[in-house]
Amino acid sequence: MMNKTFDTTTFLNHLAQELIANFAIAGSATTPGLVGGAREKAVRDKLSSLLTKAVGVGSGCVIDSYGNTSKQIDIILYEKDLCPVFTINDNPETTYYPCEGVIAIGEVKSALNGKELDDIFQKILSVKKLIRFAKPRKNELIGGASVTRYRTFGSTTSWDCTKAEEFNQKTKRTDQIFGFAFCGELGINPDTLADKYSDLVNSIENHLAPNLISILNYGLVLYMNKSQNAIRYWPGDDSDSIFVSSKRDSNFQFLIARLMEIIQISRTVDYSAYNRYITPSAGDVFLKGEYRTLE
């Protein structure tokens, strides 16, 4: 008797159904905070089981070395082996991740409605506006011009590059933190959702907007180029509309596939940026004290 072939699509569909069941079970918790916490943990656990082990899946706040802190974030994907993590009493709500090590962030909602959409935009914007420390350096290979080197997540090696290739988190999609939301169901009319989403996108700079929303029991919210009938993950460029897909199956798989791609293609700054979170501030503080002459 031949062994059955393992079907990954069926497996991922089962995981999606488990999440639907987990969302329902979490609803029996006694306070809204406990309900939300249970649902967020279920999603984090599924992501941890599916994504590469080099990527950590946590929650908390994202910080930059200029003194800025994001809002509380449900899901934070970060380079697990390199990124320093600062946690107070092992509490996920008081855990802080340097933005240089964060690949993607996500929000978990039981239902997507107008109020929750506002919250998703505010949470994601609070992370995307953080500034990764990117110090230009002279590259003698291109005539001594100053360029900002980049590296891929999981590597300590930074690459010399041309001006066209240098790191820029505002203009280059690969250099931005990916923002997504994962919702149990749709709690608003799709046309109303598209209109409100469009208004929110138009109220901020393009690079600060969410990239993708996956609605477990409904479909996806994406950017589109209508003339080319092509999906986009960022506003601006050649995307010209908001598309609310009613494809009910495989949208969880779509999110996982996109996150795996983001992990592979995303770039960040030189590894030395982490030193700014650890090294004491420069100054003469260490030069104060008593001197003794060595014999």
C-alpha positions as CSV (number, residue, x, y, z in Angstrom):
1,M,0.0,0.0,0.0
2,M,1.4,3.4,-1.0
3,N,1.9,6.1,1.6
4,K,-0.3,9.1,1.2
5,T,1.4,12.3,0.0
6,F,1.5,15.1,2.6
7,D,-0.6,18.0,1.3
8,T,0.7,21.3,2.6
9,T,-2.4,23.2,1.3
10,T,-4.7,20.9,3.3
11,F,-2.5,21.3,6.4
12,L,-2.6,25.1,6.2
13,N,-6.3,25.0,5.8
14,H,-6.5,22.9,8.9
15,L,-4.4,25.5,10.8
16,A,-6.8,28.3,9.6
17,Q,-9.8,26.3,10.9
18,E,-8.0,25.8,14.2
19,L,-7.5,29.6,14.4
20,I,-11.3,30.1,13.8
21,A,-12.0,27.6,16.6
22,N,-9.4,29.3,18.9
23,F,-10.9,32.7,18.2
24,A,-14.3,31.3,19.3
25,I,-12.9,29.7,22.4
26,A,-11.0,32.9,23.4
27,G,-14.4,34.7,23.3
28,S,-15.3,32.8,26.5
29,A,-12.7,34.8,28.5
30,T,-14.1,37.1,31.1
31,T,-12.7,40.5,30.0
32,P,-12.0,42.1,26.6
33,G,-8.3,42.2,27.4
34,L,-8.2,38.5,28.2
35,V,-10.1,37.7,25.0
36,G,-7.7,39.7,22.9
37,G,-4.7,38.2,24.6
38,A,-5.9,34.7,24.0
39,R,-6.5,35.4,20.3
40,E,-3.1,37.1,19.9
41,K,-1.3,34.2,21.4
42,A,-3.1,31.7,19.1
43,V,-1.8,33.7,16.1
44,R,1.7,34.1,17.4
45,D,1.9,30.3,18.1
46,K,0.8,29.5,14.5
47,L,3.4,31.9,13.1
48,S,6.1,30.5,15.3
49,S,5.4,27.0,14.0
50,L,5.5,28.0,10.3
51,L,8.1,30.7,9.9
52,T,11.9,30.1,9.9
53,K,13.3,29.6,13.4
54,A,15.8,32.4,12.8
55,V,12.8,34.8,13.2
56,G,11.4,35.4,16.7
57,V,7.7,36.0,17.2
58,G,6.9,38.3,20.1
59,S,4.8,41.2,21.3
60,G,5.4,44.5,23.0
61,C,6.7,47.8,21.7
62,V,9.3,48.8,19.1
63,I,11.9,51.5,19.9
64,D,14.5,53.5,18.0
65,S,17.8,54.9,19.3
66,Y,16.5,58.5,19.1
67,G,14.2,58.0,22.1
68,N,10.9,57.1,20.4
69,T,8.6,54.2,21.3
70,S,5.7,52.7,19.4
71,K,2.3,51.8,20.7
72,Q,1.8,48.3,22.1
73,I,2.0,45.8,19.2
74,D,0.3,42.4,19.1
75,I,2.8,40.6,16.8
76,I,6.5,41.5,16.3
77,L,8.7,39.5,13.9
78,Y,12.4,40.1,14.6
79,E,15.8,38.6,13.9
80,K,16.0,36.2,16.8
81,D,19.7,35.5,17.0
82,L,21.0,39.1,16.7
83,C,18.4,41.6,17.9
84,P,18.8,42.6,21.6
85,V,15.4,42.4,23.4
86,F,14.7,44.5,26.5
87,T,12.0,43.0,28.8
88,I,10.8,44.1,32.2
89,N,10.0,41.2,34.5
90,D,9.5,38.9,31.5
91,N,6.3,40.6,30.7
92,P,5.4,40.6,27.0
93,E,3.6,44.0,27.4
94,T,6.7,45.6,28.7
95,T,9.1,44.1,26.1
96,Y,11.0,46.4,23.7
97,Y,12.6,45.6,20.4
98,P,15.0,47.9,18.5
99,C,13.5,48.9,15.1
100,E,16.7,47.9,13.3
101,G,16.0,44.2,14.2
102,V,12.2,44.2,13.4
103,I,11.1,42.7,10.1
104,A,7.3,42.9,10.4
105,I,4.6,43.8,12.8
106,G,1.0,42.8,13.0
107,E,-2.3,43.5,14.8
108,V,-4.9,40.9,15.7
109,K,-8.6,41.7,15.7
110,S,-11.6,39.5,16.2
111,A,-13.6,41.6,13.8
112,L,-12.6,44.3,11.4
113,N,-14.8,47.4,11.6
114,G,-14.2,51.2,11.3
115,K,-12.9,51.6,14.9
116,E,-10.5,48.7,14.6
117,L,-9.3,49.9,11.2
118,D,-8.4,53.2,12.8
119,D,-6.5,51.4,15.6
120,I,-4.6,49.2,13.0
121,F,-3.5,52.3,11.2
122,Q,-2.4,54.1,14.3
123,K,-0.5,51.1,15.7
124,I,1.3,50.4,12.4
125,L,2.1,54.0,11.8
126,S,3.7,54.3,15.3
127,V,6.2,51.6,14.3
128,K,6.9,52.7,10.7
129,K,7.7,56.2,11.7
130,L,10.6,55.0,13.9
131,I,14.0,55.8,12.5
132,R,16.6,53.1,12.0
133,F,20.1,54.5,12.6
134,A,21.7,54.6,9.2
135,K,25.1,56.4,9.1
136,P,26.6,57.0,5.6
137,R,30.1,55.9,5.0
138,K,32.6,56.7,2.2
139,N,32.9,54.0,-0.4
140,E,36.2,54.3,-2.2
141,L,35.0,51.8,-4.9
142,I,32.7,54.5,-6.2
143,G,35.0,57.4,-6.0
144,G,34.7,58.1,-2.2
145,A,31.0,59.0,-2.2
146,S,29.1,58.6,1.1
147,V,26.5,55.8,0.9
148,T,24.4,54.0,3.6
149,R,25.3,50.4,3.6
150,Y,22.7,47.6,4.2
151,R,22.5,44.1,5.4
152,T,20.0,41.3,5.2
153,F,18.3,40.1,8.4
154,G,20.1,37.3,10.2
155,S,23.5,38.4,8.9
156,T,26.1,40.6,10.5
157,T,27.7,41.5,7.2
158,S,26.9,44.9,5.6
159,W,27.4,45.5,1.9
160,D,29.1,48.4,0.2
161,C,26.9,49.7,-2.6
162,T,26.2,52.4,-5.1
163,K,24.0,55.4,-4.3
164,A,21.1,53.7,-6.2
165,E,21.5,50.6,-4.0
166,E,21.9,52.2,-0.6
167,F,19.5,51.8,2.3
168,N,16.6,54.2,2.5
169,Q,13.6,53.3,4.7
170,K,11.4,56.1,3.4
171,T,11.7,55.4,-0.4
172,K,12.6,51.7,-0.7
173,R,10.0,49.0,0.0
174,T,12.7,46.4,1.0
175,D,13.9,48.8,3.7
176,Q,10.6,49.3,5.5
177,I,9.0,47.4,8.3
178,F,6.1,45.4,6.9
179,G,2.8,46.1,8.6
180,F,-0.2,43.7,8.5
181,A,-3.4,42.8,10.4
182,F,-5.0,39.5,11.0
183,C,-8.8,39.5,11.7
184,G,-11.3,36.8,12.4
185,E,-14.2,38.3,10.5
186,L,-15.4,41.3,8.6
187,G,-17.7,43.6,10.7
188,I,-18.3,46.4,8.1
189,N,-19.7,46.7,4.6
190,P,-16.9,46.0,2.1
191,D,-17.5,49.2,0.2
192,T,-17.5,51.2,3.4
193,L,-14.3,49.5,4.3
194,A,-12.6,50.3,1.0
195,D,-13.7,54.0,1.3
196,K,-12.5,54.4,4.8
197,Y,-9.2,52.6,4.1
198,S,-8.6,54.9,1.1
199,D,-9.3,58.0,3.3
200,L,-6.9,56.8,5.9
201,V,-4.1,56.0,3.4
202,N,-4.5,59.5,1.8
203,S,-4.2,61.1,5.2
204,I,-0.6,59.9,5.8
205,E,2.7,59.4,3.9
206,N,2.7,56.3,1.7
207,H,5.5,54.5,3.6
208,L,3.6,54.7,6.9
209,A,0.5,52.8,5.7
210,P,-0.4,49.1,6.4
211,N,0.6,46.6,3.7
212,L,-1.9,43.8,4.0
213,I,-5.0,42.8,6.0
214,S,-6.0,39.1,6.1
215,I,-9.6,38.4,7.3
216,L,-9.9,34.8,8.2
217,N,-13.6,34.3,7.5
218,Y,-13.8,36.7,4.5
219,G,-10.8,37.6,2.4
220,L,-8.0,40.1,2.0
221,V,-7.5,43.9,1.8
222,L,-4.9,44.8,-0.7
223,Y,-3.6,47.6,-3.0
224,M,-4.2,47.1,-6.7
225,N,-3.3,48.4,-10.1
226,K,-6.7,48.2,-11.8
227,S,-5.5,48.6,-15.4
228,Q,-3.0,45.7,-14.9
229,N,-5.2,43.7,-12.6
230,A,-2.2,43.3,-10.3
231,I,-1.8,43.1,-6.6
232,R,0.5,45.7,-4.8
233,Y,1.5,45.8,-1.2
234,W,2.2,49.5,-0.9
235,P,0.2,52.6,-1.8
236,G,1.8,55.0,-4.3
237,D,4.0,53.8,-7.1
238,D,1.6,52.4,-9.6
239,S,-1.1,51.2,-7.2
240,D,-4.3,53.2,-7.8
241,S,-7.0,51.5,-5.7
242,I,-8.0,49.6,-2.5
243,F,-9.2,46.1,-3.2
244,V,-11.3,44.1,-0.7
245,S,-11.2,40.5,-1.9
246,S,-14.1,38.2,-0.9
247,K,-12.0,35.0,-1.5
248,R,-12.8,33.1,1.7
249,D,-10.3,30.3,1.3
250,S,-6.5,30.4,1.5
251,N,-6.2,33.9,2.8
252,F,-4.3,32.7,5.9
253,Q,-1.9,30.9,3.5
254,F,-1.6,34.1,1.5
255,L,-0.5,36.0,4.6
256,I,2.1,33.3,5.5
257,A,3.5,33.2,2.0
258,R,3.9,37.0,2.0
259,L,5.6,37.0,5.4
260,M,8.0,34.4,4.3
261,E,8.9,36.5,1.2
262,I,9.3,39.6,3.3
263,I,11.7,37.8,5.6
264,Q,13.8,36.8,2.6
265,I,13.9,40.2,0.8
266,S,13.9,42.7,3.6
267,R,17.0,44.8,4.4
268,T,18.2,46.7,7.5
269,V,21.1,48.8,8.5
270,D,24.6,48.0,9.7
271,Y,24.8,45.7,12.7
272,S,26.7,48.4,14.7
273,A,23.4,50.3,15.1
274,Y,22.6,48.0,18.0
275,N,25.5,49.5,19.9
276,R,23.5,52.7,20.4
277,Y,21.1,50.8,22.7
278,I,23.9,49.2,24.8
279,T,26.9,51.5,24.9
280,P,26.8,54.3,27.5
281,S,26.5,57.8,26.2
282,A,29.7,59.5,25.2
283,G,31.1,62.2,27.5
284,D,33.6,62.8,30.3
285,V,31.7,60.9,33.0
286,F,34.3,58.1,33.0
287,L,37.1,60.6,33.4
288,K,35.9,61.9,36.8
289,G,37.4,60.4,39.9
290,E,40.6,59.9,41.7
291,Y,44.0,59.4,40.0
292,R,46.9,57.3,41.2
293,T,50.3,57.3,39.5
294,L,51.5,53.9,38.4
295,E,54.8,53.0,40.0
